[in-house]
Amino acid sequence: MEIEIKFRVDFEGIRQKIESLGAKFIREEIQEDVYFSMPFPTQLRIRRILNLNEAFLTYKAIKDPGRNEEFEEIEIRVSDFDKTRELLKRLGFEEDAIVRKRRLVYKLEKVTFELNNVEGIGSFLDIEIISDDIEGAKRKIWEVAEKLKLNENDVEPRLYQELVKEKGTTWRSQLSL
């Protein structure tokens, strides 16, 4: 199970705090996510990591709708982003939103930090732990969040897909990328 809490942050300020904790920088990712219409609380997306020339097809089931912290996830690497996207459309899936972001990934023991600058939306930090112990993982995430001076007021419970749609970003004009 993927346990994750998303916080609104100042990108550079929180980056320095993450590094001061001793977290190891893993990689930078320039991501483009295409979300397809699915019945809530599920998600289907295809992600292109432009700078690494990688693509992934991901299905997520949200286990705690509203808080959006607990996810069951199935992710597979795909060799061709464009063909996978076309296949999904031909199967009847409609594109719902596009999310573009610059992501810095850090790791500290079992904790993953995903620091995101999301186009048109702002900066966020996803603190994530993969674990079957949901409550233990949440305790650990909050322990780390407190060290970063983050609190409940900084939590962003909405999904990136929701934020982009609420913002009214002109994603439909970007579908032919």
N, C-alpha and C positions, 0 to 999 in steps of 0.2 A: 504494500500500500504506500502510495506517495502522500506524505503529509507536508503541507506547504502553507505558509502564511505570507501574504503580500503586504508590503508597507509602502506608502508614498514617502519618498526621500529626496534629499539633495544629493545628486549623483556624486560629485567630487568629495563632498563632506563625508558621506557614508563609505565611499571607497577607501578613504584614508583610515577610517575607524575599523573596517574589515581587515585591512592590512596590519593595523596595530594589534589586532587580536592574534596575529601569527598565521592567518589563513594563507594558504598557498594559491597563487594565481595559476589557473589551469589553462584558460584560453579565452580569446575574444571570438564572438560569433556575430555576424551580420545576418539577421534572420528575416525571412519573409514567410508569414503564416497565412494560408488561405483556409478559412473556416467554411464548412458546408452546413446548410440547414439540417438540424437534427432535433428530434423531440427532447426538450429539457427533462431531466438533467444529464444529457449526454452531449459529447462534442466529437466532431470528426474534423481533422485538419491535415493538411499536408504542409510540411515545413521545408523550406529551402534555406540552407546555411551557405550563403553566397561565397564567403571568403574561404570556406573549407571544401566547397564543391560536394556537399552532402545533401541528402534529402530523406525525410522520414514521413511515413503515414502513421497517424496517431488517433486512437479512439480512447476517449476518457469517459468514465462514468463518475459523476459527482456524487459522493456518498453523504454529503451534508449541505444540500442546496441552501443558499442564502449566506452561509459562512464561506463555502467554497475552499475548504482546507484539506479535505480528504478525497483522494481520487484513486480509483482503480484504473490502470493504464495499460494499453497494449500498443506497443510501438514497433514498427518494422522499418528497416532501411529500404529505400527504393532507389533504383539505379537511374531513373529518369523522372524528374519532377513534372515536366510538361506532359508526358504521356500518362502519368498517374493522375494528374489533374483532369486531363481529357477523359480518361476512363471513368472517373467518378462522375463527371458531368453526363456522360453517355448512359451511365447506370441510373440517372435520374436525380442525382444530388445537385442542389442549387448552391452556388457560392453565396455566402452570407456576409462575410467581412474579411478584410485583409488587414493584418497587423504587421508592421515593420518595426524592427528594433535592433539596437546595438546592445549586445549582452556581454558582460564580463563575468566569467565563472571562476569562483574561488571555492576551496575546500578546506575544512578544518575538522579533522577526524571524520565523523559520520555526517557532518553538516555540510550542505552545499549552499553556497550563496550565489544567486543569479541577479546581478545588478543590471537593470535594464533601462535604457533610454528609449522610450516608445514614441515613434513618430506621431506628432499631433496630440499626444496625451500627457507626457511627462516622464518622470523618473520613478522607478520602483525597485524595491529589493524583495525578491522571493527567497525566503529561508526555507530550505527543504531537507527532509530526512525520509529515507525509504525504510519502513519498518512495519511490522505487524502489531507492534505495541503503540497504538494510536495516542493514548494519553501520555505515555512516556515520551514519545516523540514531540508532542506539543509542549510538554514541560521543558524539554531541552531547547526547543526553538525559542520559547519565551525567556529562558535563562540567557541565551545568546543575544536575543533582541534587547534585553535590559542592559547588557554590556555595551551595546551600540547606542544606548539612550533612546530606544524606540519603545512606544507604549501603545495601548489600545486605540488611542486617538490617531495614530499613524496608520492603522490597518486599513487596507483597501479591499473590501470583500468582493467587489465585482470582478468578473473575468475580463481579460483584455478584449475579448470579442464584444462584450457588453459595453465597455468603455469607448471603444471605437465607434460603435453604433450610436451610443448616446451623444458622442461628440459631433456626430453628423459628418464625419470625415467622408470626403467624396470617394469612397472606395470603389464604387461601381465604375468610375472612369479609369480606375487603375487595374481593372480585371484583365486587360489584354497585355500585361507585362511581358 
